């Protein structure tokens, strides 16, 4: 049925997460990325 363990894990993850949980995960990932890169940018700007 599944070609690999990776396919099985993806299938299992889809069953256990709701669309709302996936959206929240992506929003939080975006916020963390903006804070991380924003902090790095501000740190470089302060060093100049």
Secondary structure, DSSP 8 states (H G I E B T S, - for coil): --SSHHHHHHHHHHHH--HHHHHHHHHHHHHHHHHHHHHHHHHHHHH-
